[in-house]
Amino acid sequence: MSEILDYGLDSPTRAFLVLILSMEDRTRQKAMNKLHYQKTLYYFEKLQQDKEIAFSNFKYGGVSYELQENMETLEESGLVTKVGTKYVLTQEGEDLAKKLLSEYNEETLKKLKYSKDLLNDLSDKELLFFMYMTFNETRENSIEFENLEKNKERWVKNLFHKGRINSATAAQWLGMSQRDFLDSLSV
Amino acid sequence: MKYVFDTSAVILLLEICDLEKQLRAFSTKNFLYITKKVKEEFLDGCKINKNVVNVFSLCNSVLDENILQYFNQDSSSGEFWTISYSCNNNCVCVIDEGFGRNLCNFLGIQFTGSVGIIDEMRKQGFLSKEDLFGIRKRIRNSHFYLSKELLKKLDSICKSSQIT
């Protein structure tokens, strides 16, 4: 417990960063880049219906400076290291993540894992499009949404094929009927 | 066995594969359900006699808040009601779309797909070898989307029925 306090992991923001980096996505990858950890934790917060982490809508949608600062602190304290553009836990970080698991209930951890499975292996563009469409309010100051929308059919089909949205959502996003959407897939 | 079907599975089995007669026979040994929302989605743009949908019994699905959060609080899809019913009634979910299958897997809900149902109908003696080849031809000739993985599974069922 003292180690958890020493590293400030009693703060949910910091703890969720360590936990999310300790989990594998559906491609068995743990590493996450900045965009992916930001969006994954945004999605997780929505799933939890919590406001533990403060997010604002900036150029790339919902972003949290609190998360960014905490990630930098984790890096400085040696729990996280950067490999290329991606963040990974060090061995010390992994060991602490194991201790942290017992501090959270199963439901919370399940939702965290679900969020990472849903989003971490998407390309940056697929991820941004998914987030803008799922949480309309995040388009507010967007500099990317307009560009992404020009190729929306491509992003919607990719997300559907990857099992991240269902045909009802896909059809709604493309402004067509569900049957027309399903028919359009085999052409 | 109790099954609750999602819309695309109903379209595939009834409209594309024309299995009304065989499904009626299958329903004498199994419970086949659809939710009100799935019925509406099926009937919207239905290209065949709308009465065929009565091969499925209508079930009363109750809004499940725990499931709703995975649909971004949007209860407008048939898939949401199908998974909710399956989760709360110990019923196998028949779903072909990746999102729903991933969610069932994640929530520990028992699921299969249209191809799984076709295989079960074959095993229980409600589909002949000829029926299976007809089904495969109809699906391949249609514009209806079925993932490559499921098409492959269908091919292997056809192949195994040829051997036996």
Interface residues (C-beta under 8 A of the other chain):
Chain A: K46 L47 Q49 K110 Y114 D117 T134 F160 H161 K162 G163 R164 I165 N166 S167 A168 T169 S177 Q178 R179 D180 L182 D183 L185 S186 V187
Chain B: T7 S8 I11 E41 D44 G45 Q69 Y70 N72 D74 S76 S77 G78 E79 E97 G98 F99 G100 R101 N102 F106 S142 H143 F144 Y145 S147
